[in-house]
Amino acid sequence: MEEEAHLHKHNSLSKISQITISPKPQNSVDLSNDDACDDHSAHHSHEIAKNVDQFIDSIAAIEDKSSHTPEIPDFIETFSKIIESRVKKYNSSVAGARFGKMAEDDMMFIHSVRRISKLTNALSEFPPDSSVNPSMNQTSAALQRAMVFLEEEFRSLLEESSNSKSDDADNSLRLSVCSLRSQGDYCEKEDSAPAEDYPSYSEEAVAKMHEIASTMISAGYETECCQVYYISRRNAIRKQMARLDYEIMWNMDDVAKAAWETLEAEISRWINVVRSCSDLIFPGEKRLGESVFAHYPSICQSSLSNIIRGVVIQLLDFAEATAMAKRSAEKLFKYLDMYEALQFLLPTITGDSCWGDLVDEVSDAIDRIGESAVSNFCDLENSIKGDAGRVPVPGGAIHPLTRYVMNYLKYTCDYKDTLEKIFEKHTKLAKNFSESISLDLEKESLSPHNFETMAGTTPFSIQVVTVMDLLDGNLDKKSKLYRDPALRHIFLMNNGRYILQKVKGASEILDVMGDQWCRRRSTVVRQYHKNYQRETWNRVLQTLNQDGLLVNGKPNKQLIKERFKVFTATFEEIYRSQTAWIVSDEQLQSELRISIAAVLIPAYRAFVGRFRQYMDSTKQADKYIKYQPEDVETMIEKLFEGNSISMMRRK
């Protein structure tokens, strides 16, 4: 065995001694002269590179490096000086990125640096006091100078290539932001702004970065390489955020003290940035990292994690501070937009083990925003319960609370899928609110009849129907503020019709409430109509009762005159009051007028036709028959317009 080992060592040393060293040409190259180095023949450079590779293989084959050290050929020193000369030549170029001027020379330099790195590593395996130490110091110095240059070149490529297309990147970023449904806060996303526009590096620049990064990492300069990359990309993302008018300067105290209008605008910008991170910035950073560090996936993931983590944590800090803001129903939609923005963000940081903690933090923030959304939605229920105004709406018109609640529900149902997820996730919190509401309904003897006809039972639909029940109960109490029973029915009919039309006009709410609910609501509104007609016009029809006006075929003229007077007085009283009443729904207004005319005009026309003849004269007839049937019909057409109208003059 000893003989075999001795023979192996002998063969390794023999290989080193057999490496052919190309003789210097007659006019030898002065390596201290840059121009001379540039003019050095390609053939000679290839020969040196070949010799270095053979030397590396030979010394690598030596097993016992502690007792056997190789003789260092002269071409090792020559090779080190060539690299140092090339670095010096690069550094003498104009400021900025110096790679790319001569692609072939650049790649030769990159391969030479990798070669001297490999050589230095091979020499470092021998004892530090061995004869190879001076040569290792020389190659290490050349490698260090090359690394310093490549680090600066890497930084220049990252910064200058990005800045060269900053305007295009700015436009791409602005156009890529997703639109928001509420209040038109955001620009629409356009297909003309592909995500590939960020980051705005050319393929050539990315290829150079890849070569430099691979060279630095393989030479043991991973830390320096990653630090340059991290700082450059972090600054690039900050610039993109600045282009979206967003600066991460908010803390808990700022949010707590901010007026909602101010905070709302900042939330809009925050959503803009999060959407841009999801759609453009983070995917772009992933593509860039995977290209630059293509040979080092673990380093790629670690670098991306560091870059993206810093951005996400700052965005989450603002989200969590906002989630602690004072509860208010009006804030719901901003919270829902924040919730959706974070939901869109989550897939961009999911899939690799290094993202685990960050994914958990984003998920926690989503949960807290979801809890805030539930609380703010349930604040609507408290708002309805707390609306106990004692002044009736003039004319029985649609109550502002009805408009507010139905418009609120309409916008809420635009987020139906999101709210279903939120209420499903936070069922216990929502249930606590709902149980409190149900107890209040029972105390007030208000039956939650909407549950009987709802289309289906989901956590969100239960909340919507609960709101509907609260609104119905509140409107019922408000209707009792009207002393006139007929006006009470007009009020309920107006509000009931408005609710019905809102549900029918919004497919999202209709999906929750269902067709059966609509049919039942229509029946309820028709019943209000009938109740109004009975309360108002039955007493008018009673004045046209013909009983007792003819006795044994002879007219009771005095009683006839009295009946005409009572009709006129009763009709004028109704006309005077109900022209001031309000029915804003044109179809409902028309239906009311038609139904009134249908019962009143035929009866009045028949009464006039039969008893006018018993007046002693035309003058007397005009005195007691103040209005002709056509006049009454015209006056009915003026009801429910919300105007106080003076009585018509007698014709």
C-alpha positions in Angstrom: 0.0 0.0 0.0 2.8 2.4 0.9 4.4 1.6 -2.5 1.1 2.4 -4.3 0.8 5.7 -2.4 4.4 6.6 -3.1 3.9 5.8 -6.8 0.7 7.9 -6.9 2.4 10.9 -5.4 5.4 10.4 -7.8 3.0 10.3 -10.8 1.2 13.5 -9.6 4.5 15.4 -9.3 5.6 14.0 -12.6 2.5 15.4 -14.3 3.3 18.8 -12.8 6.9 18.6 -14.1 5.7 17.6 -17.5 3.4 20.6 -18.0 4.7 22.4 -21.1 5.5 26.0 -20.6 5.3 28.0 -23.8 8.5 29.8 -24.4 8.4 33.6 -24.4 8.5 35.1 -27.9 11.6 36.8 -29.0 10.0 40.2 -28.3 8.8 39.3 -24.8 5.7 40.8 -23.4 6.1 43.5 -20.7 3.1 42.8 -18.4 3.5 46.2 -16.7 2.6 47.8 -20.0 -1.3 47.7 -20.5 -1.0 48.1 -24.3 1.4 45.3 -24.4 -1.0 43.1 -22.5 -3.8 44.0 -24.8 -1.6 43.0 -27.8 -0.6 39.8 -26.3 -1.5 37.0 -28.7 -4.7 35.1 -28.1 -2.8 31.9 -28.8 -0.3 32.6 -26.0 -3.2 33.4 -23.6 -4.9 30.2 -24.4 -1.7 28.3 -23.8 -1.3 29.9 -20.4 -4.9 29.1 -19.5 -4.4 25.5 -20.6 -1.2 25.2 -18.6 -3.0 26.6 -15.5 -5.8 24.1 -15.8 -3.4 21.3 -16.1 -1.5 22.5 -13.1 -4.7 22.8 -11.0 -5.7 19.2 -12.0 -2.2 18.0 -11.1 -2.0 19.5 -7.6 -5.6 18.5 -6.9 -4.5 14.9 -7.4 -1.9 15.1 -4.7 -3.3 13.3 -1.7 -0.8 14.1 1.0 -0.4 17.8 0.7 1.3 18.3 4.0 4.5 16.5 2.9 4.5 16.9 -0.8 4.4 20.4 -2.3 4.6 21.1 -6.1 7.1 23.3 -7.8 5.3 26.5 -9.0 5.8 27.2 -12.7 6.6 30.7 -14.0 3.3 30.9 -15.9 1.4 31.2 -12.6 3.0 34.5 -11.9 2.4 35.5 -15.5 -1.3 34.5 -15.2 -1.8 36.6 -12.1 -0.2 39.6 -13.7 -2.4 39.3 -16.8 -5.5 39.4 -14.5 -4.3 42.4 -12.5 -3.4 44.2 -15.7 -6.8 43.6 -17.1 -8.5 45.0 -14.0 -6.3 48.0 -14.2 -7.3 48.5 -17.8 -11.0 48.2 -16.9 -10.6 50.7 -14.0 -9.1 53.3 -16.4 -12.3 53.3 -18.5 -14.9 56.1 -18.1 -17.1 55.9 -15.0 -20.1 53.6 -15.0 -20.5 50.1 -16.2 -17.4 49.0 -18.1 -18.5 45.6 -19.1 -20.0 45.1 -22.5 -17.6 47.1 -24.5 -15.8 44.0 -25.9 -17.9 40.9 -25.2 -15.2 38.4 -26.1 -12.6 40.0 -23.9 -15.1 40.3 -21.1 -15.9 36.6 -21.2 -12.2 35.7 -21.3 -11.7 37.9 -18.2 -14.6 36.2 -16.4 -13.2 32.7 -17.2 -9.7 33.8 -16.1 -11.1 35.1 -12.8 -12.9 31.8 -12.2 -9.7 30.0 -13.1 -7.5 32.0 -10.7 -10.2 31.5 -8.0 -10.0 27.7 -8.5 -6.1 27.9 -8.5 -6.1 29.9 -5.3 -8.4 27.4 -3.6 -6.2 24.5 -4.8 -3.0 26.2 -3.5 -4.7 27.0 -0.1 -4.9 23.3 0.6 -1.1 23.2 1.2 0.5 24.2 4.5 0.9 27.9 4.9 4.6 27.6 5.4 5.1 25.6 2.3 6.9 26.8 -0.9 3.5 27.5 -2.6 2.6 30.3 -0.1 4.2 33.2 -2.1 2.4 32.1 -5.2 -0.9 31.7 -3.3 -0.5 35.2 -1.9 0.1 36.5 -5.5 -3.0 34.7 -6.9 -5.1 35.8 -3.9 -4.1 39.4 -4.4 -5.1 39.2 -8.1 -8.3 37.5 -7.2 -9.1 40.2 -4.6 -8.6 43.0 -7.1 -10.8 41.2 -9.6 -13.5 40.8 -7.0 -13.4 44.4 -6.0 -13.8 45.4 -9.7 -16.6 42.9 -10.3 -18.5 44.0 -7.2 -18.4 47.6 -8.5 -19.4 46.5 -12.0 -22.3 44.4 -10.5 -23.5 47.5 -8.7 -23.2 49.7 -11.8 -25.1 47.2 -13.9 -27.9 46.9 -11.3 -28.3 50.7 -10.9 -27.5 52.1 -14.4 -29.5 49.6 -16.4 -32.5 50.2 -14.2 -32.2 54.0 -14.5 -31.9 53.9 -18.2 -35.6 52.9 -18.6 -37.0 54.6 -15.5 -39.6 56.5 -17.4 -40.9 53.4 -19.1 -40.9 51.6 -15.8 -42.8 54.5 -14.2 -45.5 54.3 -16.8 -45.7 50.6 -16.7 -46.0 50.7 -12.9 -48.8 53.2 -12.9 -50.8 51.4 -15.6 -50.4 48.0 -13.9 -52.2 49.0 -10.7 -55.6 47.2 -10.4 -58.8 49.2 -10.4 -60.9 49.5 -7.3 -64.7 49.4 -7.3 -65.5 52.0 -4.8 -65.1 55.8 -5.3 -62.9 55.6 -8.4 -59.7 55.8 -6.3 -57.5 53.9 -8.7 -56.6 54.0 -12.4 -57.8 51.1 -14.5 -55.5 48.2 -15.3 -54.5 48.2 -19.0 -53.4 45.2 -21.0 -50.8 47.5 -22.6 -48.6 47.4 -19.5 -47.2 43.8 -19.3 -45.6 42.8 -16.0 -42.4 42.0 -18.0 -41.6 45.7 -18.1 -40.4 45.5 -14.6 -37.6 45.4 -13.9 -36.5 47.3 -17.0 -33.2 45.5 -17.7 -32.2 44.3 -21.1 -31.4 40.6 -21.7 -27.8 41.5 -22.2 -27.6 43.4 -18.9 -29.1 40.4 -17.0 -26.7 38.0 -18.7 -23.8 40.1 -17.5 -25.2 40.2 -14.0 -25.5 36.4 -14.0 -21.9 35.9 -15.1 -20.6 38.3 -12.5 -22.8 36.9 -9.7 -21.8 33.3 -10.6 -18.1 34.3 -10.6 -18.2 36.1 -7.3 -20.2 33.3 -5.5 -17.9 30.5 -6.9 -14.9 32.5 -5.7 -16.3 32.7 -2.1 -17.6 36.3 -2.3 -21.3 35.4 -1.9 -21.8 37.8 1.0 -20.4 40.8 -1.0 -22.4 39.8 -4.1 -25.7 39.4 -2.2 -25.2 42.6 -0.2 -24.8 44.7 -3.4 -27.8 43.0 -4.9 -30.0 43.5 -1.9 -29.2 47.2 -1.5 -29.7 47.9 -5.2 -33.0 46.1 -5.5 -34.3 47.5 -2.2 -33.6 51.0 -3.5 -35.2 50.2 -6.8 -38.4 49.1 -5.0 -38.4 52.2 -2.9 -38.2 54.3 -6.1 -41.2 52.4 -7.5 -43.2 53.1 -4.4 -42.3 56.8 -4.6 -43.6 56.9 -8.1 -46.9 55.7 -6.7 -46.8 58.6 -4.2 -46.4 56.2 -1.3 -43.9 56.7 1.6 -43.8 54.2 4.5 -43.9 56.8 7.3 -47.0 55.7 9.3 -46.9 54.1 12.7 -49.6 53.2 15.2 -49.8 56.7 16.7 -50.1 58.3 13.3 -53.0 56.1 12.4 -54.7 56.5 15.7 -54.5 60.3 15.4 -55.3 60.7 11.7 -58.7 61.9 10.5 -60.5 59.2 8.5 -60.4 61.3 5.3 -56.6 61.5 5.6 -56.2 57.8 6.5 -58.6 56.8 3.7 -56.4 58.5 1.1 -53.3 56.8 2.6 -55.1 53.4 2.5 -55.8 54.0 -1.2 -52.1 54.6 -1.9 -51.3 51.6 0.2 -53.6 49.3 -1.7 -52.1 50.7 -4.9 -48.7 49.7 -3.8 -49.7 46.2 -2.6 -51.5 45.5 -5.9 -48.4 46.7 -7.7 -46.2 44.4 -5.6 -48.5 41.5 -6.4 -48.9 42.1 -10.1 -45.6 43.7 -11.1 -42.8 44.2 -8.5 -42.5 40.9 -6.7 -43.0 38.8 -9.9 -40.4 41.0 -11.6 -38.0 40.6 -8.7 -38.5 36.8 -8.8 -37.7 36.7 -12.5 -34.6 38.9 -12.1 -33.3 36.9 -9.1 -33.9 33.5 -10.9 -31.9 34.8 -13.9 -29.1 36.4 -12.0 -28.7 33.5 -9.6 -29.7 30.8 -12.0 -27.0 28.4 -10.8 -27.6 29.1 -7.1 -31.3 28.5 -6.3 -30.9 28.6 -2.6 -29.0 31.9 -2.7 -31.7 33.2 -5.1 -34.5 32.3 -2.6 -32.6 33.8 0.3 -31.9 37.1 -1.5 -35.5 37.4 -2.7 -36.7 36.6 0.8 -34.6 39.4 2.3 -35.6 41.9 -0.3 -39.3 41.2 -0.3 -39.6 40.6 3.4 -38.5 44.2 4.2 -41.1 45.6 1.9 -43.9 43.3 3.1 -43.2 43.9 6.8 -43.5 47.7 6.3 -46.7 47.2 4.4 -48.1 44.9 7.1 -47.2 47.4 9.9 -49.5 49.9 8.3 -52.2 47.4 7.7 -52.2 46.3 11.4 -52.2 49.8 12.6 -55.2 50.6 10.4 -57.0 47.5 11.6 -57.0 49.0 15.1 -58.7 52.2 14.0 -62.0 53.2 15.6 -64.9 51.1 14.2 -67.4 52.6 11.8 -69.7 51.1 9.1 -68.4 53.5 6.5 -64.9 52.1 6.8 -65.9 48.6 5.7 -65.1 49.0 2.0 -61.6 50.2 2.6 -61.0 47.2 4.9 -62.4 44.9 2.2 -60.1 46.4 -0.4 -57.1 45.9 2.0 -58.2 42.4 2.6 -58.4 41.6 -1.1 -55.1 43.3 -1.8 -53.4 41.1 0.8 -55.1 38.0 -0.6 -53.7 38.8 -4.0 -50.3 39.3 -2.4 -50.2 36.0 -0.7 -49.6 33.7 -3.7 -46.6 35.8 -4.8 -44.7 34.8 -1.6 -46.0 31.2 -1.3 -44.3 28.0 -2.4 -40.8 28.0 -0.9 -39.7 27.1 2.6 -37.9 30.4 3.1 -41.2 32.3 2.8 -42.8 30.3 5.7 -42.6 33.0 8.4 -43.5 35.8 6.0 -46.5 33.8 4.7 -47.7 33.4 8.3 -47.4 37.1 9.0 -49.3 38.1 5.9 -52.0 35.5 6.8 -52.2 36.9 10.4 -52.6 40.4 8.9 -55.4 39.2 6.6 -57.2 37.7 9.6 -56.9 41.0 11.6 -58.2 43.0 8.6 -61.0 40.4 8.3 -61.9 40.8 12.0 -62.1 44.6 11.5 -64.3 44.1 8.4 -66.7 42.0 10.5 -66.8 44.5 13.3 -67.4 47.4 10.8 -70.1 45.5 9.0 -71.8 44.7 12.3 -71.6 48.4 13.2 -74.2 48.9 10.5 -76.5 46.8 12.6 -75.8 49.0 15.6 -76.4 52.1 13.5 -79.8 50.9 12.5 -80.7 50.0 16.1 -79.5 53.4 17.2 -81.4 55.4 14.6 -84.3 56.4 16.8 -85.3 59.8 15.4 -88.6 61.1 16.6 -89.3 63.4 13.7 -91.2 61.7 10.7 -89.9 62.3 7.2 -92.2 64.9 5.5 -94.7 63.5 3.1 -94.1 59.9 3.9 -91.1 59.9 1.6 -88.3 57.3 1.6 -86.4 57.6 4.8 -82.6 58.5 4.6 -81.9 55.4 6.7 -83.5 53.2 4.0 -81.4 54.7 1.2 -78.3 54.4 3.3 -78.8 50.8 4.3 -79.8 49.6 0.9 -77.0 51.4 -0.9 -74.6 50.0 1.7 -75.9 46.5 1.2 -75.6 46.9 -2.6 -72.0 47.9 -2.4 -71.4 45.2 0.2 -72.8 42.5 -2.0 -70.2 43.6 -4.7 -67.8 42.0 -2.2 -70.0 38.9 -1.7 -67.3 36.3 -2.3 -64.8 38.1 -0.1 -67.4 38.6 2.7 -68.4 35.0 2.6 -64.8 34.0 3.3 -64.5 36.6 6.0 -67.7 35.6 7.8 -66.9 31.9 7.4 -63.5 32.5 9.0 -64.8 34.7 11.8 -68.1 32.9 12.4 -67.8 33.2 16.2 -67.3 36.9 16.1 -70.2 37.4 13.6 -72.4 35.0 15.6 -71.9 37.1 18.8 -73.2 40.1 17.0 -76.1 38.3 15.4 -77.2 36.7 18.7 -77.2 40.2 20.3 -79.4 41.5 17.5 -81.8 38.6 17.7 -82.3 39.2 21.4 -83.1 42.8 20.7 -85.6 41.8 18.0 -87.3 39.5 20.4 -87.5 42.1 23.1 -89.2 44.5 20.7 -91.5 41.8 19.4 -90.2 42.2 15.9 -90.3 38.9 14.0 -87.3 38.3 11.7 -89.7 37.3 8.9 -87.0 37.8 6.2 -85.4 34.5 7.3 -88.5 32.6 6.2 -88.0 33.4 2.6 -84.2 33.8 2.2 -82.6 31.9 -0.7 -80.0 30.1 1.3 -78.1 30.1 4.6 -74.5 31.2 4.5 -72.6 33.2 7.1 -72.8 36.4 5.0 -76.5 35.9 3.9 -77.5 35.6 7.5 -75.8 39.0 8.2 -77.6 40.6 5.2 -81.0 39.2 6.3 -80.4 40.3 9.8 -79.8 43.9 8.5 -83.0 43.6 6.5 -85.0 42.6 9.6 -83.5 45.4 11.6 -84.4 47.9 8.9 -88.0 46.6 8.6 -88.4 46.9 12.4 -87.0 50.4 12.5 -89.3 51.5 9.6 -92.3 50.0 11.4 -91.5 52.1 14.5 -90.9 55.2 12.4 -94.3 54.7 10.6 -96.0 55.1 14.0 -94.7 58.7 14.2 -97.4 59.6 11.6 -100.8 60.5 13.1 -102.6 59.9 9.8 -103.0 56.1 9.2 -103.1 56.7 5.4 -99.8 58.6 5.5 -98.3 55.8 7.6 -99.2 53.3 4.8 -97.7 55.7 2.2 -94.5 55.8 4.2 -94.3 52.0 4.5 -95.2 51.6 0.8 -92.6 54.0 -0.3 -89.8 52.4 1.7 -91.0 48.9 1.0 -91.1 49.6 -2.8 -87.6 51.2 -2.6 -86.2 48.2 -0.8 -87.8 45.8 -3.3 -86.5 47.7 -6.3 -83.0 47.9 -4.9 -82.9 44.1 -4.4 -84.3 43.4 -7.9 -81.8 45.9 -9.4 -78.7 44.3 -7.8 -78.2 40.7 -8.8 -75.8 40.2 -5.8 -78.5 41.1 -3.2 -81.1 39.2 -5.2 -78.9 36.1 -5.0 -78.9 36.4 -1.3 -82.6 37.3 -0.8 -84.1 35.1 -3.5 -87.1 35.3 -5.8 -89.5 34.0 -3.1 -88.5 37.0 -0.9 -89.2 39.4 -3.8 -92.7 37.9 -4.3 -93.5 38.2 -0.6 -92.2 41.7 -0.4 -94.3 42.6 -3.5 -97.4 41.2 -1.6 -96.5 43.3 1.4 -96.2 46.5 -0.7 -99.6 45.8 -2.4 -101.1 45.4 1.1 -99.8 48.8 2.1 -101.4 50.1 -1.1 -104.8 48.6 -0.2 -104.6 49.8 3.4 -103.9 53.3 2.2 -106.8 53.2 -0.3 -109.2 51.9 2.4 -108.1 54.5 4.9 -108.4 57.4 2.5 -110.9 56.8 -0.3 -113.5 54.6 1.5 -114.7 57.6 3.4 -115.0 59.6 0.2 -117.0 56.8 -1.4 -119.3 56.9 1.6 -120.3 60.5 0.8 -121.6 59.2 -2.5 -123.8 56.7 -0.9 -127.3 57.1 -2.5 -129.2 55.6 0.5 -132.0 57.9 1.7 -131.7 60.4 -1.1 -134.9 59.2 -2.7 -138.0 58.7 -0.5 -140.9 57.0 -2.3 -139.3 58.0 -5.6 -139.1 61.7 -4.5 -135.7 63.4 -4.0 -134.6 64.7 -0.7 -133.1 67.8 -2.2 -131.6 69.1 1.1 -129.9 65.8 1.8 -128.6 65.7 -1.8 -127.1 69.2 -1.5 -125.5 68.1 1.8 -124.0 65.1 0.2 -122.4 67.2 -2.6 -121.1 69.6 0.1 -119.6 66.8 2.2 -118.0 65.2 -0.9 -116.4 68.5 -1.9 -115.1 69.2 1.6 -113.8 65.7 2.1 -112.1 65.5 -1.3 -110.6 69.0 -0.9 -109.2 68.0 2.5 -107.6 64.9 1.0 -106.4 66.8 -2.1 -104.9 69.6 0.0 -102.9 67.2 2.2 -102.0 64.5 -0.3 -100.6 66.8 -3.0 -97.9 67.4 -0.4 -97.3 63.7 0.2 -94.4 62.2 -1.8 -94.2 59.1 -3.9 -91.0 59.4 -5.8 -91.2 56.1 -7.7 -93.0 57.1 -10.9 -94.5 53.6 -11.5 -95.9 53.5 -7.9 -97.1 57.0 -8.2 -98.9 56.1 -11.4 -100.4 52.9 -10.0 -101.8 54.8 -7.0 -103.4 57.5 -9.2 -104.9 54.9 -11.5 -106.3 52.9 -8.7 -107.8 56.0 -7.0 -109.4 57.1 -10.3 -110.7 53.6 -11.0 -112.8 53.6 -7.8 -113.6 57.3 -7.4 -114.4 58.6 -10.9 -117.1 56.1 -11.9 -118.9 56.5 -8.6 -118.7 60.3 -8.7 -119.7 60.5 -12.3 -122.7 58.2 -11.6 -123.7 60.3 -8.5 -123.5 63.6 -10.4 -125.3 62.2 -13.4 -128.2 61.0 -11.3 -128.7 63.8 -8.8 -127.7 67.0 -10.7 -131.1 67.1 -12.2 -132.7 67.8 -8.8 -130.9 71.1 -8.4 -133.4 74.1 -8.8 -131.2 75.9 -11.3 -127.8 75.9 -13.0 -126.6 78.4 -10.6 -127.5 76.2 -7.7 -126.0 73.2 -9.4 -122.7 75.1 -9.8 -122.8 76.0 -6.2 -123.1 72.5 -4.8 -121.4 70.6 -7.6 -118.0 72.4 -7.4 -116.1 69.8 -9.4 -117.0 67.9 -12.5 -115.7 64.3 -12.8 -113.1 65.6 -15.3 -111.9 68.1 -12.7 -111.6 65.4 -10.1 -109.6 63.2 -12.5 -107.2 66.1 -13.2 -106.8 66.8 -9.5 -106.0 63.1 -8.8 -103.1 63.5 -11.3 -101.5 66.1 -9.0 -101.4 63.9 -5.9 -98.1 62.7 -4.3 -95.9 65.3 -6.0 -94.7 66.8 -2.7 -96.2 70.2 -3.5 -98.8 72.2 -1.5 -101.3 73.2 -4.2 -104.1 75.8 -3.8 -107.6 74.6 -4.6 -108.9 74.8 -8.2 -111.3 77.6 -8.9 -114.9 76.7 -9.8 -115.5 76.7 -13.5 
